[in-house]
Amino acid sequence: MTEAAKKETPKGLDQGIEVGASSLTGEKIEGVIKSVLDNETGARLKTYVDTCIHCGLCSEACHYYLSHDNDPRYSPVGKVKQTMWEMLRKKGKVSPEFIKKAAVISHTECNLCKRCAMYCPFGIDIAYIMSVVRRIIHRLGVTPLYIQDTAHSHAVTMNQMWVKGDEWPDTLQWQEEEAQDEIPCLRIPLDKEGADIMYSVIAPEPKFQAQLIYQAAVIMDVAGVNWTMPSGIGWDNSDMAMFTGDNELMGRIKRTHYETASRLKVKRIVMGECGHAFRSVYDMGNRWLGWREPPIPIVHAIDFYYELIKSGKIKIAKKYDQPVTLHDPCNVVRGGGLHEKARYVIRAICEELIEMHPNREHNYCCAAGGGVINCGPPYKMTRVHGNKIKAEQLFAAKAKGAKTLVTPCHNCHSGLEDIVHHYEVGLGLKFISDILYEVMEKP
């Protein structure tokens, strides 16, 4: 963005939206909307739109609706009526101001968590409809600035944090050296062909949370796993392009990830604790590429820990003694069905699990997923105020004795950290690997 454009944008407004919308014409808006609806949606969108009877039964499913005193504008059907239905009703003849409003609603007031689909009597996937809105917003160039910058990072570096080529192997070497103080023979094998597992992470780990790579290396070493990590691109399994509606870039990211694993001839890809990345590699990116199933099996960290503990490859020295409560991430529970395996792992490594209610596939979203946290500081309080209901849920678990909140997902971890601090909930926050590393038997 030019300095002149920055000066023309009023302070406090999203420059990605404001500057992007400033060049829109009615003709361009109509053309893009018709192009997406005619060429990219088909029977699925038409079925959902024609089936919906505007009953509002989805409302109680939405954390934004519940956290804003049941304001119908925040209900799932309300958000669709303010965006997609208006585009359809006016046959694409909407104004730049409408597009700006649709960009804010679709990117910052909906986490695409799919809880509403469980409440809809017809099973309408409102997250899909909002994703189509985001796709239109992307094609019009009106995506919020911070998440668009993240997508640019993916395009240039194939990771979301602008981690440069030499920084990645340097970080792995650093973590290997740190871990060798504990286990002298430990190695983080790079580019090892034919390994059973390629371990992949999301870019915030080398950038901000390198200790998670350290912990994963110790877990792999103690369990005797034949594993490797790539030294070049393809190591980052995250995908913000999936949430901006840049499907072409999403396809590039996933193809790179799979091609890296194929080049290394590994049997499986094991992912760190991330929800959206899991969704992107098993349900979204592969489908955009035309693959019915991923070409290499994908295993989430929850599944992997379950295997290691149940097989006895990892033994527990002494269970974590503080009572914990477990947050069920949308994309690995509602989207991946890993709720019972998560509980098996938690009960194996912790003395006491205190369930929050509702839980499992009915759990409330963290309000950070769906790319919302990646829309940056301008919308931090939008998501924090939009999830007062989650704070109430956490307070209830704390009242029953919970001391630690466990969440096996990066975005959930960051979003819940904001909620815990803002509402002064008073719970500690950990990944599963934090506890597993702490309680497992080591040489």
C-alpha positions as CSV (number, residue, x, y, z in Angstrom):
1,M,0.0,0.0,0.0
2,T,1.3,3.4,-0.9
3,E,1.9,6.2,1.7
4,A,-0.7,8.3,-0.1
5,A,-3.3,5.5,0.3
6,K,-2.5,5.1,4.0
7,K,-3.0,8.9,4.5
8,E,-6.3,8.8,2.7
9,T,-7.6,6.0,5.0
10,P,-9.1,7.3,8.3
11,K,-7.3,6.0,11.4
12,G,-9.0,2.9,12.9
13,L,-10.5,1.6,9.7
14,D,-9.1,-1.5,8.0
15,Q,-6.9,-0.3,5.2
16,G,-7.3,-3.6,3.3
17,I,-11.1,-3.1,3.2
18,E,-11.1,0.6,2.7
19,V,-8.5,0.9,0.0
20,G,-9.7,-2.2,-1.7
21,A,-13.3,-1.0,-1.9
22,S,-12.3,2.5,-3.1
23,S,-11.5,1.2,-6.6
24,L,-14.7,-0.9,-6.9
25,T,-17.4,-0.2,-9.5
26,G,-20.9,-1.5,-9.7
27,E,-20.0,-3.4,-12.9
28,K,-16.9,-5.1,-11.3
29,I,-18.9,-6.1,-8.2
30,E,-21.7,-7.6,-10.3
31,G,-19.3,-9.4,-12.6
32,V,-17.4,-11.0,-9.7
33,I,-20.5,-12.1,-7.8
34,K,-22.0,-13.7,-10.9
35,S,-18.7,-15.3,-11.8
36,V,-18.4,-17.0,-8.4
37,L,-22.0,-18.0,-8.1
38,D,-22.3,-19.3,-11.7
39,N,-18.9,-21.1,-12.0
40,E,-17.8,-22.1,-8.5
41,T,-20.9,-23.0,-6.4
42,G,-23.5,-25.1,-8.3
43,A,-26.1,-27.2,-6.6
44,R,-24.7,-27.1,-3.1
45,L,-25.3,-23.3,-2.6
46,K,-28.6,-23.4,-4.4
47,T,-29.8,-26.3,-2.2
48,Y,-28.8,-24.5,1.0
49,V,-30.4,-21.2,0.0
50,D,-33.6,-22.8,-1.3
51,T,-34.0,-25.0,1.7
52,C,-33.5,-22.4,4.4
53,I,-36.8,-21.3,5.9
54,H,-35.3,-18.5,8.0
55,C,-36.6,-20.2,11.2
56,G,-33.6,-19.0,13.3
57,L,-33.1,-22.3,15.1
58,C,-29.4,-22.0,14.3
59,S,-29.2,-18.8,16.5
60,E,-28.6,-20.6,19.8
61,A,-25.6,-22.4,18.3
62,C,-23.6,-19.2,17.7
63,H,-21.3,-17.7,20.3
64,Y,-21.6,-14.3,18.8
65,Y,-25.4,-14.4,19.1
66,L,-25.3,-15.6,22.7
67,S,-22.6,-13.2,23.7
68,H,-24.5,-10.2,22.3
69,D,-27.8,-10.7,24.2
70,N,-29.4,-12.7,21.4
71,D,-29.1,-9.9,18.9
72,P,-30.5,-11.4,15.6
73,R,-27.9,-9.6,13.5
74,Y,-25.3,-12.0,15.0
75,S,-27.3,-15.2,14.4
76,P,-26.0,-17.4,11.6
77,V,-29.1,-16.8,9.5
78,G,-28.9,-13.1,10.2
79,K,-25.3,-13.0,8.9
80,V,-26.3,-14.8,5.8
81,K,-29.2,-12.5,5.2
82,Q,-27.0,-9.5,5.5
83,T,-24.5,-10.9,3.0
84,M,-25.2,-13.8,0.6
85,W,-29.0,-13.4,0.4
86,E,-28.7,-9.7,-0.4
87,M,-26.3,-10.6,-3.2
88,L,-28.7,-13.1,-4.6
89,R,-31.8,-10.9,-4.1
90,K,-30.2,-8.0,-6.0
91,K,-28.5,-10.3,-8.5
92,G,-25.0,-8.9,-7.7
93,K,-26.1,-5.3,-8.0
94,V,-24.7,-4.1,-4.6
95,S,-22.6,-1.2,-3.6
96,P,-19.0,-0.9,-2.5
97,E,-20.4,0.0,1.0
98,F,-22.3,-3.2,1.1
99,I,-19.1,-5.2,0.1
100,K,-17.2,-3.5,3.0
101,K,-19.9,-4.5,5.4
102,A,-20.0,-8.1,4.0
103,A,-16.2,-8.3,4.4
104,V,-16.4,-7.3,8.1
105,I,-19.3,-9.7,8.8
106,S,-17.8,-12.7,7.0
107,H,-14.3,-12.3,8.2
108,T,-14.7,-11.1,11.8
109,E,-18.1,-12.1,13.0
110,C,-18.1,-15.7,11.9
111,N,-15.5,-18.3,12.8
112,L,-16.8,-20.9,10.3
113,C,-17.0,-23.3,13.3
114,K,-20.0,-25.2,11.9
115,R,-21.8,-25.5,15.2
116,C,-24.8,-23.9,13.6
117,A,-25.1,-26.8,11.1
118,M,-25.7,-29.1,14.0
119,Y,-28.7,-27.0,15.1
120,C,-30.2,-26.5,11.7
121,P,-33.1,-29.0,11.1
122,F,-32.0,-29.3,7.5
123,G,-28.3,-29.5,8.1
124,I,-27.5,-26.4,6.2
125,D,-23.7,-25.6,6.2
126,I,-23.7,-21.9,6.9
127,A,-19.9,-21.9,7.2
128,Y,-19.8,-22.9,3.5
129,I,-22.1,-20.0,2.6
130,M,-19.9,-17.6,4.5
131,S,-16.9,-19.1,2.8
132,V,-18.4,-18.2,-0.6
133,V,-18.9,-14.7,0.7
134,R,-15.2,-14.5,1.6
135,R,-14.3,-15.9,-1.9
136,I,-16.3,-13.0,-3.5
137,I,-14.6,-10.6,-1.1
138,H,-11.2,-12.0,-2.1
139,R,-11.9,-11.8,-5.8
140,L,-12.9,-8.1,-5.3
141,G,-9.7,-7.4,-3.4
142,V,-11.4,-6.3,-0.2
143,T,-9.9,-8.8,2.3
144,P,-8.9,-7.4,5.8
145,L,-5.3,-6.2,5.7
146,Y,-3.7,-8.4,8.4
147,I,-5.0,-11.8,7.1
148,Q,-4.2,-10.7,3.5
149,D,-0.6,-10.0,4.6
150,T,-0.5,-13.6,6.0
151,A,-1.7,-14.9,2.7
152,H,1.0,-12.9,1.0
153,S,3.6,-14.6,3.3
154,H,2.2,-18.0,2.2
155,A,2.6,-16.9,-1.5
156,V,6.2,-15.8,-1.1
157,T,7.7,-18.1,1.5
158,M,5.2,-21.0,1.7
159,N,4.7,-20.3,5.4
160,Q,2.5,-17.8,7.2
161,M,5.1,-16.1,9.3
162,W,7.6,-14.8,6.7
163,V,10.1,-17.4,8.0
164,K,13.0,-17.2,5.5
165,G,14.8,-20.2,4.1
166,D,17.8,-20.3,6.4
167,E,15.8,-19.4,9.5
168,W,13.9,-22.7,9.4
169,P,16.8,-25.2,9.6
170,D,18.6,-22.8,12.0
171,T,15.7,-23.1,14.4
172,L,15.6,-26.9,14.1
173,Q,19.4,-27.0,14.8
174,W,18.9,-24.7,17.8
175,Q,16.1,-26.9,19.2
176,E,18.1,-30.0,18.6
177,E,21.0,-28.6,20.6
178,E,18.7,-27.6,23.4
179,A,17.2,-31.0,23.6
180,Q,20.6,-32.7,23.5
181,D,21.3,-31.1,26.9
182,E,18.6,-33.5,28.1
183,I,19.0,-36.4,25.8
184,P,22.6,-36.3,24.3
185,C,22.0,-38.6,21.4
186,L,18.8,-36.9,20.2
187,R,18.6,-35.7,16.6
188,I,16.0,-33.9,14.5
189,P,16.5,-35.8,11.2
190,L,16.2,-33.6,8.2
191,D,15.2,-34.8,4.7
192,K,15.4,-38.5,5.7
193,E,14.0,-40.6,2.9
194,G,11.7,-43.5,3.7
195,A,10.9,-42.4,7.2
196,D,7.6,-43.6,8.7
197,I,6.6,-40.1,9.6
198,M,7.1,-36.6,8.3
199,Y,6.4,-34.2,11.2
200,S,4.9,-30.9,10.2
201,V,4.1,-27.8,12.2
202,I,2.6,-24.4,11.7
203,A,4.8,-21.3,11.3
204,P,4.1,-19.7,14.7
205,E,6.1,-22.6,16.3
206,P,9.6,-21.6,14.9
207,K,8.6,-17.9,15.1
208,F,7.2,-17.7,18.6
209,Q,6.9,-21.2,20.3
210,A,10.0,-23.1,19.4
211,Q,9.8,-25.1,22.6
212,L,7.0,-27.1,21.0
213,I,9.4,-28.4,18.4
214,Y,11.8,-29.3,21.3
215,Q,9.0,-31.2,23.0
216,A,8.0,-33.0,19.8
217,A,11.6,-34.1,19.3
218,V,11.9,-35.5,22.8
219,I,8.5,-37.4,22.3
220,M,9.7,-38.8,19.0
221,D,13.1,-39.8,20.4
222,V,11.7,-41.5,23.5
223,A,9.1,-43.3,21.5
224,G,11.7,-44.6,19.1
225,V,9.8,-43.2,16.1
226,N,11.4,-43.3,12.6
227,W,10.7,-39.7,11.7
228,T,12.0,-36.7,9.7
229,M,11.3,-33.0,9.0
230,P,11.9,-31.2,5.7
231,S,14.7,-28.7,5.6
232,G,13.0,-26.6,2.9
233,I,9.5,-25.5,1.9
234,G,6.6,-27.7,2.7
235,W,7.2,-27.9,6.5
236,D,4.4,-25.4,7.3
237,N,1.0,-27.1,7.3
238,S,-1.0,-23.9,8.1
239,D,-3.2,-22.2,5.5
240,M,-4.7,-18.8,5.9
241,A,-5.5,-18.6,2.2
242,M,-8.2,-21.2,2.9
243,F,-9.8,-18.5,5.1
244,T,-9.3,-15.5,2.7
245,G,-11.0,-17.3,-0.1
246,D,-7.8,-17.5,-2.2
247,N,-8.5,-21.0,-3.3
248,E,-5.7,-21.0,-5.9
249,L,-3.1,-20.2,-3.3
250,M,-4.6,-22.7,-0.9
251,G,-4.1,-25.3,-3.6
252,R,-0.5,-24.3,-4.1
253,I,0.2,-24.6,-0.3
254,K,-1.3,-28.0,0.0
255,R,0.3,-29.3,-3.2
256,T,3.7,-28.2,-1.8
257,H,3.1,-29.9,1.5
258,Y,2.1,-33.2,-0.1
259,E,4.9,-33.1,-2.7
260,T,7.4,-32.5,0.0
261,A,6.2,-35.6,1.9
262,S,6.1,-37.6,-1.4
263,R,9.7,-36.5,-2.2
264,L,10.8,-37.8,1.1
265,K,8.9,-41.1,0.5
266,V,7.3,-41.1,4.0
267,K,4.4,-43.3,5.0
268,R,2.4,-40.7,6.9
269,I,2.3,-37.0,7.8
270,V,1.9,-36.3,11.5
271,M,0.8,-32.8,12.4
272,G,1.3,-30.7,15.5
273,E,-1.6,-29.5,17.6
274,C,-3.5,-27.3,15.1
275,G,-7.1,-27.3,14.0
276,H,-7.3,-25.2,10.9
277,A,-4.3,-26.9,9.3
278,F,-5.9,-30.3,9.9
279,R,-9.0,-29.0,8.1
280,S,-7.0,-27.6,5.2
281,V,-5.0,-30.8,4.6
282,Y,-7.8,-33.4,4.9
283,D,-10.9,-31.6,3.9
284,M,-10.3,-28.4,1.9
285,G,-7.0,-28.2,0.0
286,N,-7.1,-31.7,-1.2
287,R,-10.7,-31.2,-2.6
288,W,-9.7,-28.0,-4.4
289,L,-6.9,-30.0,-6.0
290,G,-9.4,-32.6,-7.1
291,W,-8.3,-35.4,-4.7
292,R,-11.0,-37.3,-3.0
293,E,-8.6,-38.3,-0.3
294,P,-5.2,-37.0,0.7
295,P,-2.5,-38.8,-1.3
296,I,-0.6,-39.4,2.0
297,P,-2.4,-40.2,5.2
298,I,-2.7,-37.3,7.6
299,V,-2.6,-37.9,11.4
300,H,-3.4,-35.1,13.9
301,A,-1.3,-34.9,17.0
302,I,-4.2,-36.1,19.2
303,D,-4.4,-39.3,17.1
304,F,-0.6,-39.7,17.3
305,Y,-0.4,-39.2,21.1
306,Y,-3.2,-41.8,21.4
307,E,-1.2,-44.3,19.4
308,L,2.0,-43.7,21.4
309,I,0.3,-44.0,24.8
310,K,-2.0,-47.0,24.0
311,S,0.9,-48.9,22.4
312,G,3.1,-48.3,25.4
313,K,5.8,-46.5,23.3
314,I,5.3,-43.6,25.7
315,K,5.0,-44.4,29.4
316,I,3.8,-41.9,32.1
317,A,6.1,-41.4,35.1
318,K,3.7,-39.3,37.2
319,K,0.4,-37.8,36.1
320,Y,-0.2,-34.1,36.0
321,D,-1.7,-33.3,39.4
322,Q,-3.7,-30.1,38.7
323,P,-7.3,-30.7,37.6
324,V,-7.7,-29.8,33.9
325,T,-10.6,-28.9,31.7
326,L,-10.4,-29.6,27.9
327,H,-11.4,-27.3,25.1
328,D,-12.6,-29.3,22.0
329,P,-11.3,-27.5,18.9
330,C,-13.9,-27.2,16.1
331,N,-11.8,-28.5,13.3
332,V,-10.5,-31.7,15.0
333,V,-13.7,-32.5,17.0
334,R,-16.7,-31.4,15.0
335,G,-14.6,-31.7,11.8
336,G,-12.4,-34.7,12.7
337,G,-14.2,-36.7,15.4
338,L,-11.2,-36.9,17.8
339,H,-13.0,-36.0,21.0
340,E,-12.8,-39.4,22.6
341,K,-9.2,-40.0,21.7
342,A,-8.4,-36.5,23.2
343,R,-10.1,-37.6,26.4
344,Y,-8.2,-40.9,26.4
345,V,-4.9,-39.0,26.2
346,I,-5.9,-36.4,28.8
347,R,-7.0,-39.1,31.3
348,A,-3.7,-41.0,30.7
349,I,-1.6,-38.0,31.5
350,C,-3.7,-36.0,34.0
351,E,-5.1,-37.0,37.4
352,E,-8.4,-35.3,36.9
353,L,-10.4,-34.1,33.9
354,I,-13.3,-31.7,34.6
355,E,-15.6,-31.4,31.6
356,M,-16.9,-28.0,30.6
357,H,-20.4,-28.0,29.3
358,P,-21.4,-28.3,26.6
359,N,-18.5,-30.4,25.4
360,R,-17.3,-32.6,22.5
361,E,-18.9,-31.7,19.2
362,H,-21.3,-29.3,21.0
363,N,-18.5,-27.2,22.5
364,Y,-18.4,-23.5,21.9
365,C,-15.8,-22.2,19.5
366,C,-12.7,-20.3,20.7
367,A,-13.7,-17.3,18.6
368,A,-10.1,-17.2,17.1
369,G,-10.5,-19.8,14.4
370,G,-11.7,-19.4,10.9
371,G,-9.0,-16.8,10.3
372,V,-10.6,-14.3,12.7
373,I,-7.6,-14.0,14.9
374,N,-5.5,-13.4,11.8
375,C,-7.5,-10.3,10.9
376,G,-5.4,-8.7,13.5
377,P,-5.5,-6.1,16.3
378,P,-8.4,-4.0,14.8
379,Y,-10.8,-6.9,15.5
380,K,-9.3,-8.3,18.8
381,M,-12.1,-7.0,20.9
382,T,-14.7,-8.0,18.3
383,R,-13.8,-11.6,19.0
384,V,-13.3,-11.2,22.7
385,H,-16.6,-9.5,23.2
386,G,-18.1,-12.0,20.8
387,N,-17.2,-14.9,23.1
388,K,-18.4,-13.9,26.5
389,I,-20.3,-17.2,26.5
390,K,-17.0,-19.1,26.4
391,A,-15.7,-17.1,29.4
392,E,-18.9,-18.1,31.3
393,Q,-18.2,-21.7,30.3
394,L,-14.7,-21.5,31.6
395,F,-15.8,-19.9,34.8
396,A,-18.2,-22.8,35.4
397,A,-15.4,-25.3,34.9
398,K,-13.1,-23.4,37.2
399,A,-15.9,-23.4,39.9
400,K,-15.8,-27.2,39.8
401,G,-12.1,-27.2,40.5
402,A,-10.3,-26.8,37.2
403,K,-6.9,-25.1,37.3
404,T,-5.6,-25.6,33.8
405,L,-7.2,-25.2,30.4
406,V,-5.9,-27.7,27.8
407,T,-6.4,-27.0,24.1
408,P,-4.8,-29.0,21.3
409,C,-4.9,-26.2,18.7
410,H,-2.8,-23.1,18.1
411,N,-5.5,-20.6,17.2
412,C,-7.6,-21.9,20.1
413,H,-4.7,-21.5,22.4
414,S,-4.2,-17.8,21.4
415,G,-7.9,-17.0,21.3
416,L,-8.6,-18.5,24.7
417,E,-5.5,-16.8,26.2
418,D,-7.2,-13.4,25.2
419,I,-10.5,-14.5,26.7
420,V,-8.9,-15.8,29.9
421,H,-7.0,-12.5,30.4
422,H,-9.8,-10.1,29.4
423,Y,-12.4,-11.8,31.6
424,E,-9.9,-12.6,34.3
425,V,-10.9,-16.2,34.4
426,G,-7.7,-17.3,36.2
427,L,-6.9,-20.6,34.4
428,G,-3.5,-21.7,33.2
429,L,-3.3,-22.6,29.5
430,K,-1.4,-25.5,28.0
431,F,-1.1,-27.7,24.9
432,I,-1.4,-31.4,25.3
433,S,2.3,-31.7,24.4
434,D,3.2,-29.4,27.3
435,I,1.8,-31.8,29.8
436,L,2.8,-35.0,27.9
437,Y,6.5,-33.8,27.8
438,E,6.3,-33.0,31.5
439,V,4.9,-36.3,32.7
440,M,6.4,-38.9,30.4
441,E,9.2,-41.2,31.3
442,K,12.5,-40.0,29.8
443,P,15.9,-41.7,29.7
